Each structure stands twice: as structure tokens, then as C-alpha cells.
Amino acid sequence: MNRSILVTTCARTKNHSITACSSLTLQPLLLTILFLVSFTHVFAQTSFDPDRAWQELPEILERIVPPSFPDRDFDITAFGAKGDGASDCTEAFRRAIDACAAAGGGRVVVPAGVYLTGAIHLKSNVNLHIAKGATVRFSTDPKSYLPLVYTRWEGVECMNYSPLIYAYRQENIAITGEGVLDGQGSKEHWWPWKGQGQHGWKEGMPQQKRGRDSLFAMAELGVPVEQRRFGEGFYLRPNFFQPYECKNVLVQGVTFKNSPMWFLHPVLCENVSILNVTVQGLGPNNDGCNPESSKNVLIKGCYFDTGDDCIAIKSGRNADGRRINVASENIIVQQSSMKDGHGGVVVGSEISGGVRNVFVEDCVMDSPNLDRALRFKTNAVRGGVLENFYVRNVRVGEVAEAVMKVDFYYEEGDAGTFTPVLRNISVKNMSSKKSKFAFWMKGYERSPITNVFIEDCTFDGVERRDVLEHVKNMTLKNVKVNGKEISSVGN
């Protein structure tokens, strides 16, 4: 008897998020074809070939092209700026950027001197060039970062203080030069808002907790972003440089110091180059570079000495991350050094939109104040699909905890319905001299960490046995721990 079967199908975006569903009546032959196509799709997703991925890396790099700019300069001193360290140059920066953009683009040049300013907003085709001997010192008055702008704060969209340098829906923008950008974060300014004594907070002083809790609650309730208005009275610190929904972004050569919060934070951007940049700041949440829901990002030749993660790849927090549903994709870290920080290269924790295709090579990570080299942090409230991580030729001197840590119990732990997925990790030719653990990895029984390949690696000075919970398909080839070759790890 010819039977037809009712099947529900779902349309999906390129990143496999469900956008619409409908019911179809399918004959058995068509149902068989659908099954085979679905099986093939699943197989393609789970296949993992690190060698092939590295061969394809040059093709990805070809897509990451730094923007170029017309050969014309706009010196901010011609627009009223004074490099005396005391005069407010905010309007001079604004006028110079406006003139440069109106002329079709070029460089806005900051010559030698010390320039005090509030928020700087970049426009398309403008290269903010900080010359050698120049320091741009940002105001510590929160009013200097008003009016509110559309931003992301810890993975949640809202209206908040402007980042110190901000660009919204612009193309071909840059910050270049050999000068210094000083956010003036300290125990006296910005950092106490975290609410921690080690960063200057004292009982009775304002802090961010009420504002942070309110923002996260609004996101879970689906309050429209325009109604999530913060700023004065809420104490949510601004990030340093945030290009938002921008294309063709370059940061090259400059030194960033003492951010109020995160340093470099491209959000929903495409084609981002961060080259030979120095990031120094040991304040709370002083992450060095956090690409979020961004695609085709190159971080090369950089130095990070930070109070939090050196590099943390993100894609939105909880309900808000799932609402936007844009993964971080094709993130490449090369020839960079990580000193202090919570982690060298980190994925999470605001990772609800997922991440795929991360390459890390030829890096040095070394400090007793660097907690981990590689770190993945998520939970069942965050969720997210995390896949395809390729690491090679990384030298780890000393880390305080684990060379590689995976934690599915970060913050809220297994307390939600959005089970995270982590699969396909390849680490080749990594060495470390001192650590508490080589591997500390905890997944879920229902969602194990899957497909972990460790090859040609040496871990010396390891103090404790590795911790592995719910790790599936972990392969070790030519791996030594404390001088002894091992074929498996465990507690």
C-alpha cells in the first residue's frame, strides 16, 4: 500500500539556524532521498581534517585585506587641538574627522604631544593616525561619552556610554601609527565600578551590579534594544575601541593602555586586521581583543598584557546572542605574544551564537600570571555550537593552571536548556614548561567534547594528573608529559 508521511521541514540560514518551518506530505521515495541528504549533511559536519584546514588557510587570508586611504592628511592641530595634555580636544577631533570624511577620506593625523579628548567617532574612509610621540588621553568624566550609543555590553545589545573610539555601520576605517591611546582606567577612575576592592572600590561607592543585572533581565524578557537605556547611574563601563557592523577595519602599530573595560571589540564586523598592536592594562575585564559575531578577522604580531583574557572570541550572551544568531567565523591569530591574563586564546563565555574556524599559530604564551593558554568556557545557559579549532607551533612557558581548559560549567553551569556543543580541536607542536595541568576538560554526558587531536606536543613541569570528564574521540600521537610518552590521559 502506498503510504504518504507527514514531515515537518525547517528553512535554515547559512549558519544552520532555523528561520521557518512547514509541513509537507512526502511519498516514501522522496522521504528516503530526504533522509540520505540529511545523513550526508550530518556526516559532512562531523568530518574533521586538520591538514586540509591548514591548506585552506591561505584562501581565508586572501579575503582579509586591510583598507587603503587617499593620500591626504588632516592635522588635528589645524582644527584647534592643542597637545598640552590639558585642553579639551574633543571638538577638534570631530571637526577633523568630519572634514576628512567629507573630502572622500584620508588620514586624521595626531602629531607629537598629549591630547585630551572625550569619545571619538570614526567615519567611513578615515584613518586615525597617531604619530610617534603622540598620546591621546581619554577623559575620565563619564559625561564625555554621552549621548548614549547602540552598543554591545558583555554580549548584550543596549544603549550605553559610547566606547572611547566608536564606529557604527562604517566602511574602511583605521587606527594606525606608533603613538599611544591611553584610556586612563585606574583604581581612581572606571575600574572601581566593577565593585571589587582590589580595583579601588570601597563600601558605599557606586558599582555596576544593579545595571548589569537589569540589562541581562531585559534581554531575557525580550525588551527592545532602544528601551534598554543605561549610561548615567548604571555604571556599565565603556569598551575602548568598538567598530559595530563595520566592514574593512584596520588597527596597526599603536599601543592601547588602561581601558575602562574591554580593549578591542569588533562586533558584527567583516574583514578586520589587527596588526602589530600592543595592549597593556591590568584592570577588571581588561580583555585584549574580543572579536564578537565577526567574520574574517586577523590578529597578527600583537602583544597582550591584560587583566582578563588576552583574546576572547565571542558571539552574544544567552537570549540576546540567540536572537541575533551570528557566529564568529574565520578568526586567525598569528605570531602574537600573551603575558598576563586569564587565558591566552579563549572562546566564550558569551558564545551563544556559536563560533567556527579558529586558527592559532606561531604564538608565545608565558607568565605565572597567565592562567591558561587555550580556554573554552560555556554552559547550558549560553549554549552555542563551537567547532573547528586548529592550533600549531605554540610555545607555552608557564601558566598558572592548565595548558588547555574546557569548562561547560562556567558561571551558571548546567542550569539551562541550551546544551553547548564543542567539537573538532587539533593541537600540534605545542610545548609547555610549567603548569598545574596539561588538560582540564569537562563536558556533559549528553554532550561530550568530541574529536580532540593532540600531536607532537610536550608538556613539562606538570604538577597534577589531567582532568577529563565526558571527552569523546581524543587521540594522542607523539605526546609527552614530564618526559614520558603517553597514549591516553585521565584523572
Steps between C-alpha positions, in 0.01 A plus 500: 500500500627844408534699820578871520669640807461843659842657558587840646783682324683808611667767294845589628741785459857440388604444859226238544267701719131418455301786350171345392327162502227341291338159454534295183340175391774280356483172312732224626760550223522872566525431873790263436679766295443754775647261757808436288556874444461565871740217586756635253467848651557368851802298385648807330460699819676238716791423263821664618822532303751740665759466224248603239387792715856634523531466123189713461624773737675703225168527318337643813788743548454628146155624603647713780629811327582814702326813370693767313446874519547804275833679536379805690554605861291696747712610796284539811699807608363678192154444649582645841662212687778579745746233610545642848328217687244736650292654219185312399552391140170316452360754255827517308492124445138519388563784254810334354317168452200674342725692260695188406182302433344784300810518281474131415735369764863506607694521825405697808846556647577540868854647519739474795352630825239400756137550397209477742168397349162342555341247266634480144259378231660379178339532158545311175833540321670659801833382638567640847881517501676535834853616421810397691525711814125563512275392786122522485378511857131431552290689749405332827172695514217262403306792352766515229348178359145626459262492322429129521586283200387161371752254640556151637592462864618157616324343204169688535383787281396821671524878497796596715799729528691533175818295477806723513542450123185392320375440147151391402425355156809653340737362234875538455610627839834479677705590803871499414834645606763462769332706770307419817128491577451527876157419643608615849331211674631473856401434860376860505311501168275244328638185661325546840165464318573126486427491873820324608734623770817407314398744227428794726138447603406574861178451691249770406653569158289444187539175304360320196305213656153658487545618144652171385219295655240731349651477152515122506140477627378731221670282240339183635159671492551618142485872579581692177858623489398866471326465837805354672637841594793516737783750536485735798409332827555144376883485495549272200853583389562576131736294286800667334461445123177358365423494129138386476364348176803630311687367197872529427654592834872545571682556830876512457807594698344695786512432873181482707525551875265473798155457353192550718397147390566291183763643263435402135146385433388462138130406499314365194797607287656350190859524377690612810880527523668559836873517435803566721289650776601519867229466765586569865253526785453296817158632596178300546365353175800643314468243221748575223310420179147359484369436149126452544265363233763607247638334189845491343711646780882496507689572823872495416822611664326635811601512867249460782555566870151511644286474811267247334509283188762606246279399206140388557280400207132569565157498332241636743362405837204270565165613353651806334771295332240258370279789381779645285633152419824593323805283560860612511669341201849481350695649790878478450764570765863501385843592641362660814617502863287469811633592843257550791134411466231247583563321170716533189248413228152449640159407362205630704335547726256722306483247217130427444521575127777244452848512350674309223838487331757642740871477413782569747865465400852613586408661833673529838302489825703533818441645846434372853206742483359341182247246621453289186633489144188371321160534664140417409227620739126454459202336673140386446373858526740627234481204261651548156671273247878533523691318228822477303798626699850463363809577708863443405850617588410659833760536773368519855754591764301504821130515577343496845232237435449293182659512157157420356179541698145424389225587745131432429423606859618861475293743712139366490611144421255232385195708587327559167356331194754621243753220498833614359685307231879496469665294232807478281813626677846442356816595689836429339855585600421671828744502789471617859751526783284534810132457585271348759323290233567424136127442434198592710187420299143458623211448260153355557404135475227596251741724308860382525794698369559319172792447262812627679830434322827571682818435300873563544454680832716515813372604841766530770476609861143369530405476866175300496320228309278624220127543554273368222126461532283409202761528227439286193747408225815648650807390306861550612797449269857558611395680818727519805412610853793552737725311260278194468315421177131444561221354290208604721425751774262502793459565867 
